[in-house]
Amino acid sequence: MCDASDFAVGAVLGQKKDKKLHAIYYASRTLDDPQKNYATTEKELLAVVFAFEKFRPYLVRSRVVVHTDHSTLKYLMQKKDSKLRLLRWILLLQEFNIEVRDKKCSKNGVADHLSRIRIEDDVPINDSLPEENVYLVEIGIPDDYGADFQISRTLGSGVDRHPSLASIDIQFSREVTIGTTTGVARHLTPTVLVWLIIILLLHVRFRIDPGLPILPIIWFAGVEPDDLNRYAKKKFFRELRRFYWDEPYLYRQFSDGTYRRCIAEAKIPDVLFHCHGSEYAGHFDTFKTVYKVVQAGVWWPTMFRDAHAFVSRCDTCQRRGKISKRHDMPHNFILDIEVFDCWGIDFMGPFPTSYKNKYISVAVDYVSKWVEAIASPTNDASVVLKLFKTIIFPRFGVPRVVISDGGSHFINWVFERLLKKYGVHHRVATPYHPQTSRQVEVSNRQIKEILEKTVGRSRKDWSTKLDDALWAYRTAFKTPLGTTPFHLLYGKPCHLPMELAHKAAWAVKMLNFDIKPAA
């Protein structure tokens, strides 16, 4: 498989076995300045020549199939009036038994990835340690088969950031002793030896925030708490394996394989504000606030307790929230359908005039709970037509069923003609069976609650807050779904602005290309 880009070429050598391709070798190289000026066909053929020169010992006297997303190469091999450069390359390939096959770029992802790895300048090897203070670990083996690790300063001057850590004296046959400059010493079992050394070295060499939950045992003095029993100690050191240090941030791995950044205590209020009180948060309850925190890729041990306290102190929620709440009626599933097959529509309003708008036209998908809404000055049939022609049909396709109440803005010949044109069935909810349109009524109530908590005192800016309210609704946890509507549709959580501010795991990943050239 070969591919070329504007600045590099890539190739993958593989062999098929049991109808499955097994990769053997990956290769890529950047183009020099003259080669960057080649035409696209020349670059693609250059990638093939590069691959055959690189893998020549594997390919001589063998039948070779070349997969490329540039179909012109299939006919170029038989062409006799090409450029001299192309003819010279084709002549070099004559010793091989080659068959060129066209392969879509989407299915040639590995070679395409190799051809887009861009390194502007050679990165020199840094032989120095990341800190100005260099530490030397001296190892001595005494007669009783123990080991003595001495951490000492060899460069730099002044007092260390954590001067209480002086040495680690490890006796494999007995116990581990942590020596400190203050004379305090505690004992740990040998089972925690490896993790203790790693954590202590990290604690000395790097700037670990004391608010992080990773170091409750060895903060500053490196002492073991006396209030933990044997089981608690074993559980604690087992949990240490879940933590991962990626300078200068600390992450915790969870059972689903994701890494979430450990947040210091001083940053907890800011995280909770972003996930509860910001414009895109929605002022939801404790559980949904915690779910947004987890979805944002951050973590600390007391999330539920802190979120409950934060929500209880939220002035907006106390003023606008409900004092009591009836138990919800059980769900009556009335349809067996797929996503976007059934939509419920309704109007909310009238509200105080906001930029000439007084009503909100709402449409909700009965399966995914996805909501679309537009602000409008009236609540007539023209608004309903606009909702379907500009949002529902072009974005989500033609549904099978549309459910509405018996209002005149839904029961009219203009709307019926539109639905008949696309083959959509219109169902009208009857007053004696309100569960038919219950889903859209629930969505209306939740969107209205979000707007009540985010608009200004005059309440005339609600139309500008509507998009943020929809954002908050789509990223809020829904109990019937077990996830958020956004995650259900797109297969991934919605990235929130606070994830960039607090450096979630995805936000600090190194990309395999430069953002500026890619943009």
C-alpha positions in Angstrom: 0.0 0.0 0.0 1.4 3.3 -1.1 0.4 6.9 -0.7 1.8 10.4 -1.1 1.0 13.9 0.2 2.4 17.3 -0.4 5.3 16.8 1.9 5.9 13.1 2.4 5.4 9.5 1.0 4.4 6.5 2.9 4.3 2.7 2.3 3.2 -0.4 4.1 4.5 -3.9 3.2 2.0 -6.7 4.0 1.2 -10.3 3.2 -2.2 -11.9 3.0 -2.9 -15.0 5.0 -6.3 -16.5 5.5 -7.8 -13.6 3.5 -6.4 -11.2 6.1 -3.6 -8.7 5.5 -0.8 -8.8 8.0 1.6 -5.8 8.1 5.3 -6.6 7.9 7.0 -3.2 7.5 6.1 0.5 7.7 8.1 3.1 5.9 7.9 6.8 5.2 10.1 9.8 4.3 9.7 13.5 3.7 10.1 15.1 0.3 12.9 17.5 -0.4 12.2 20.9 -1.9 12.4 19.9 -5.7 10.2 16.8 -5.0 7.5 19.0 -3.3 7.0 20.7 -6.7 6.2 17.4 -8.5 2.8 16.9 -9.9 0.4 14.6 -8.1 1.0 11.7 -10.4 4.7 12.0 -10.0 4.5 12.0 -6.2 2.3 8.9 -6.3 4.7 7.1 -8.5 7.6 8.3 -6.4 5.9 6.6 -3.4 5.8 3.3 -5.3 9.5 3.6 -6.3 10.4 4.4 -2.7 8.5 1.4 -1.5 10.1 -1.0 -4.0 13.6 0.3 -3.2 13.0 0.0 0.5 11.4 -3.5 0.3 13.4 -4.9 -2.6 14.8 -8.0 -0.8 11.2 -9.0 0.0 9.7 -8.3 -3.5 12.2 -9.7 -6.0 10.9 -12.8 -7.9 7.5 -12.4 -6.2 4.1 -11.4 -7.5 3.4 -7.9 -6.0 0.1 -6.2 -5.7 0.3 -2.4 -5.3 -2.7 -0.7 -3.6 -3.0 3.0 -4.3 -5.7 5.6 -4.3 -4.4 7.2 -7.5 -6.0 5.1 -10.3 -3.9 6.8 -13.0 -0.9 4.6 -12.1 -2.7 1.6 -13.5 -2.4 3.1 -17.0 0.9 4.9 -16.5 2.8 1.6 -16.5 1.8 0.9 -20.2 2.2 4.5 -21.4 5.2 5.1 -23.6 5.2 8.9 -24.1 5.5 10.1 -20.5 8.1 12.4 -19.0 11.7 11.2 -18.9 11.5 11.1 -15.1 8.4 8.9 -15.1 9.9 6.7 -17.8 13.1 6.3 -15.8 11.1 5.2 -12.7 8.9 2.8 -14.8 12.1 1.3 -16.1 13.3 0.7 -12.6 10.1 -1.2 -11.8 10.4 -3.5 -14.7 12.3 -6.2 -12.8 9.2 -6.7 -10.5 6.0 -8.5 -11.3 3.6 -5.7 -10.4 -0.2 -5.5 -10.4 -1.6 -2.0 -9.6 -5.0 -2.0 -7.9 -7.1 1.0 -7.1 -8.0 1.4 -3.4 -10.1 4.2 -1.9 -8.4 6.7 0.4 -10.7 5.8 3.2 -9.6 2.1 3.0 -5.9 3.0 2.6 -5.7 4.7 6.0 -2.3 3.3 7.2 -0.3 4.5 4.1 -2.2 7.8 4.1 -1.3 8.3 7.7 2.4 7.6 7.1 2.4 10.0 4.1 1.1 12.9 6.3 3.5 12.6 9.2 5.2 16.0 9.1 8.4 17.0 11.0 9.5 20.5 10.1 13.0 20.3 11.7 15.1 17.6 13.2 14.5 17.4 16.9 17.8 17.1 18.7 18.1 14.5 21.4 18.0 16.1 24.9 20.3 14.3 27.2 19.6 16.5 30.2 17.0 15.8 32.8 13.8 17.9 32.8 14.7 19.6 36.2 17.7 21.8 37.0 18.3 19.7 40.1 19.8 16.4 39.1 19.6 13.5 41.5 21.9 10.4 41.7 20.6 7.1 42.8 23.4 5.1 44.5 22.8 1.4 45.0 24.6 -0.8 47.5 24.0 -4.5 48.3 24.8 -5.4 51.9 25.5 -8.8 53.2 21.9 -9.5 54.3 20.7 -9.4 50.6 19.0 -6.0 51.1 19.4 -2.9 49.0 20.1 0.7 50.0 18.9 3.4 47.7 20.4 6.9 48.5 18.9 9.9 46.7 21.4 12.8 46.8 21.8 16.1 45.0 24.8 16.2 42.7 24.1 19.5 40.9 22.5 22.8 42.0 22.3 24.5 45.3 19.8 25.6 47.8 17.1 23.8 49.7 15.0 21.2 47.9 11.3 21.8 47.3 10.5 18.8 49.6 13.5 18.6 51.9 11.9 15.9 54.1 12.7 13.2 51.5 16.3 12.2 52.1 16.7 8.4 51.5 15.0 5.1 50.9 16.4 2.1 52.8 14.9 -1.1 51.3 15.3 -4.5 53.0 13.8 -7.1 50.7 13.7 -9.7 53.3 12.1 -7.6 56.0 10.5 -4.2 55.3 10.9 -0.9 53.6 12.0 2.1 55.6 11.6 5.7 54.5 14.2 7.9 56.0 13.5 11.6 56.3 15.6 14.6 57.2 13.3 15.2 60.2 14.0 11.8 61.6 10.6 10.4 60.9 10.5 6.8 59.7 7.7 4.5 58.8 7.6 0.9 57.5 5.9 -0.6 54.5 5.7 -4.2 53.2 7.9 -5.3 50.3 4.8 -5.8 48.1 4.6 -2.0 47.5 8.3 -1.7 46.7 8.0 -0.9 42.9 5.2 1.6 43.2 6.8 3.3 46.2 10.0 3.9 44.3 8.2 5.2 41.3 6.0 7.6 43.3 8.9 8.9 45.4 11.0 9.6 42.4 8.2 11.4 40.7 7.5 13.3 43.9 11.1 14.5 44.1 11.7 15.2 40.4 8.5 16.7 39.3 6.2 19.4 40.4 3.2 17.4 41.7 0.3 19.4 42.9 -0.2 18.7 46.6 -4.0 18.8 46.0 -3.9 15.7 43.8 -5.4 12.5 45.3 -2.6 10.3 44.1 -0.3 11.0 47.1 -2.4 10.8 50.3 0.2 8.5 51.9 3.5 10.1 51.0 2.7 13.8 50.8 5.9 15.8 51.5 7.2 13.7 54.4 6.8 10.3 52.8 5.1 8.7 55.8 2.5 6.0 56.0 -0.8 6.8 57.8 -1.5 4.8 60.9 -5.3 4.6 60.5 -5.2 2.2 57.6 -5.6 -1.5 58.2 -4.0 -4.2 56.2 -6.8 -4.6 53.7 -7.0 -0.8 53.2 -3.3 -0.6 52.5 -3.5 -3.4 50.0 -6.4 -1.8 48.3 -4.7 1.6 48.2 -1.5 0.3 46.5 -3.6 -1.7 44.1 -5.4 1.5 43.1 -2.0 3.2 42.4 -1.6 1.1 39.3 -4.5 3.0 37.7 -2.6 6.3 37.7 -0.5 7.6 34.9 1.9 10.5 34.9 2.2 12.5 31.7 4.2 15.6 32.6 3.0 17.9 33.9 -0.4 16.2 34.4 -1.7 13.2 36.3 -4.3 10.9 34.9 -6.4 8.0 36.2 -7.4 5.0 34.0 -10.9 3.7 34.4 -12.5 0.3 33.6 -13.7 1.5 30.2 -10.1 2.3 29.2 -10.4 6.1 29.3 -8.0 8.4 31.1 -9.3 11.3 33.1 -7.2 14.1 34.5 -6.9 14.3 38.3 -8.0 17.8 39.4 -6.5 19.6 42.4 -8.9 20.8 45.1 -8.4 24.5 44.2 -9.7 23.9 40.7 -12.8 22.0 41.7 -15.2 25.0 42.0 -14.2 26.2 38.5 -14.9 22.7 37.0 -18.3 22.5 38.7 -19.2 25.9 37.5 -18.4 24.9 33.9 -20.4 21.7 34.2 -23.4 23.2 36.1 -23.6 27.0 36.0 -22.2 28.0 32.6 -24.3 28.9 29.6 -23.9 25.4 28.0 -24.3 23.5 31.3 -28.1 24.0 31.9 -28.1 24.1 35.8 -29.0 20.4 36.0 -29.2 18.3 39.2 -26.3 16.6 41.0 -26.2 13.4 39.0 -26.3 15.1 35.6 -23.7 17.6 36.7 -21.3 14.7 37.8 -22.0 13.0 34.5 -20.9 16.2 32.6 -17.7 16.2 34.8 -16.9 12.6 33.9 -17.8 13.2 30.3 -15.4 16.2 30.2 -12.5 13.9 31.1 -11.6 15.0 34.7 -11.9 13.2 38.0 -11.4 13.6 41.8 -12.5 11.3 44.6 -15.4 13.4 46.1 -17.2 14.4 42.9 -20.7 13.5 44.1 -20.3 15.2 47.4 -18.8 18.4 46.0 -21.3 18.5 43.2 -24.2 18.1 45.6 -22.8 21.0 47.8 -22.3 23.2 44.7 -25.8 22.6 43.4 -27.2 23.3 46.8 -25.4 26.6 47.0 -26.4 27.7 43.4 -28.5 30.8 43.8 -30.1 30.5 40.4 -31.2 26.9 41.1 -32.6 27.8 44.5 -34.7 30.6 43.0 -35.9 28.9 39.9 -35.7 25.2 40.8 -38.8 23.3 41.9 -39.4 22.9 45.6 -41.2 19.5 45.1 -41.4 17.2 42.3 -44.0 14.5 41.6 -42.9 11.0 40.7 -42.7 10.6 37.0 -45.3 8.3 35.3 -43.9 5.0 34.0 -42.9 5.0 30.4 -45.4 3.5 28.0 -43.6 2.4 24.9 -46.0 2.9 22.0 -43.7 2.5 19.0 -41.0 0.1 17.8 -38.9 2.3 15.6 -35.4 3.5 14.7 -33.7 6.8 15.3 -35.3 9.7 13.6 -38.3 7.6 12.5 -40.7 9.4 14.8 -40.7 13.1 15.7 -43.0 14.9 18.1 -43.6 18.6 17.4 -45.1 21.4 19.5 -45.0 25.2 20.2 -44.0 27.0 23.4 -45.1 30.5 24.2 -45.9 33.2 24.1 -42.9 34.6 25.8 -41.7 38.2 26.3 -40.7 39.6 22.9 -37.0 38.9 22.2 -35.7 40.4 19.0 -39.2 40.1 17.5 -39.6 36.5 18.6 -42.4 35.3 20.9 -42.6 31.5 20.3 -40.4 28.5 20.2 -41.1 25.7 17.7 -39.8 22.4 19.1 -39.2 19.0 17.5 -37.9 15.9 19.5 -36.9 12.5 18.2 -38.8 9.8 20.3 -35.8 7.4 20.3 -32.7 9.4 20.8 -34.4 12.4 22.6 -32.6 14.7 20.3 -34.2 18.1 20.2 -34.3 20.8 17.5 -35.9 24.2 18.1 -36.2 27.6 16.4 -37.5 30.9 17.7 -40.2 32.6 15.7 -42.5 35.7 15.9 -45.6 33.6 15.2 -46.9 30.1 15.8 -48.5 29.5 12.4 -48.1 26.8 9.7 -45.2 28.7 8.0 -43.0 28.2 11.0 -43.7 24.5 11.0 -42.8 24.3 7.3 -39.6 26.1 8.0 -38.7 23.7 10.8 -39.1 20.7 8.5 -37.7 22.1 5.3 -34.5 23.7 6.9 -33.8 21.3 9.8 -35.6 18.0 9.9 -35.6 16.8 6.3 -32.0 18.0 5.2 -30.3 17.0 8.5 -32.1 13.8 9.6 -34.0 12.5 6.6 -37.6 11.8 6.1 -39.3 10.4 9.2 -42.0 7.8 9.2 -44.4 9.4 11.7 -44.9 12.9 13.0 -46.9 13.4 16.2 -48.6 16.7 17.2 -51.5 18.0 19.1 -54.7 19.3 17.4 -53.7 22.9 17.1 -54.5 24.8 13.9 -50.8 25.3 13.2 -50.5 21.6 12.7 -53.9 20.7 11.3 -54.0 22.6 8.0 -53.8 21.7 4.3 -50.4 23.3 3.8 -48.6 21.1 6.4 -50.6 18.0 5.3 -49.6 18.5 1.6 -45.9 18.7 2.7 -46.1 15.5 4.7 -48.1 13.7 1.9 -45.4 14.8 -0.6 -42.7 12.9 1.3 -44.9 10.0 2.5 -44.9 11.0 6.2 -47.8 9.8 8.4 -49.3 12.4 10.7 -50.7 11.3 14.0 -52.7 13.6 16.2 -52.5 13.1 20.0 -55.9 12.9 21.6 -56.8 14.6 24.9 -57.7 11.3 26.6 -54.3 9.7 25.9 -51.7 12.5 26.7 -48.8 9.9 26.8 -48.8 10.0 23.0 -47.1 13.5 23.0 -45.6 13.2 26.4 -42.0 13.1 25.1 -42.2 16.5 23.5 -44.0 18.0 26.6 -41.1 16.7 28.8 -38.5 18.3 26.4 -40.5 21.6 26.5 -40.5 21.7 30.2 -36.7 21.0 30.5 -35.8 23.6 27.9 -38.0 26.1 29.6 -36.3 25.4 32.9 -32.9 25.9 31.4 -33.9 29.2 29.9 -35.4 30.4 33.1 -32.1 29.9 34.9 -29.9 31.5 32.2 -31.9 34.6 30.9 -31.4 38.0 32.3 -33.8 39.9 34.6 -35.9 41.3 31.8 -36.2 37.9 30.2 -36.0 39.5 26.8 -32.8 37.8 25.7 -34.2 34.2 25.7 -33.9 33.9 21.9 -30.1 34.4 22.1 -29.9 31.8 24.9 -31.9 29.1 23.0 -28.9 27.6 21.2 -27.0 27.2 24.5 -30.0 25.7 26.1 -30.2 23.1 23.3 -26.5 22.4 23.8 -27.0 21.8 27.5 -30.0 19.6 26.8 -28.3 17.4 24.2 -25.2 16.8 26.5 -27.3 16.0 29.6 -27.6 12.4 30.8 -30.9 10.8 30.0 -31.9 7.9 32.3 -34.0 6.0 29.6 -31.0 6.1 27.2 -28.2 5.5 29.8 -26.2 8.2 28.1 -26.6 11.6 26.5 -28.4 12.2 23.1 -25.1 13.5 21.7 -23.2 10.4 22.7 -25.9 8.1 21.4 -25.9 9.7 17.9 -22.2 10.4 17.4 -20.6 7.6 19.4 -18.4 10.0 21.4 -19.0 12.6 24.2 -19.3 16.2 23.3 -16.1 18.2 24.0 -16.8 21.1 26.3 -14.8 24.4 26.5 -13.7 23.5 30.1 -11.8 20.4 28.8 -9.3 22.7 27.0 -9.0 24.9 30.0 -8.3 22.0 32.4 -6.3 19.9 30.0 -8.3 16.7 29.5 -6.5 13.7 28.1 -7.6 14.4 24.5 -6.6 18.1 24.7 -2.9 17.3 25.4 -2.4 14.5 22.9 0.3 15.1 20.4 -1.1 15.2 16.9 0.6 13.5 13.9 0.4 16.7 11.9 0.8 20.4 12.4 -2.5 22.2 13.0 -1.6 25.3 10.9 -0.7 23.4 7.6 -3.7 21.2 8.2 -6.0 24.2 8.5 
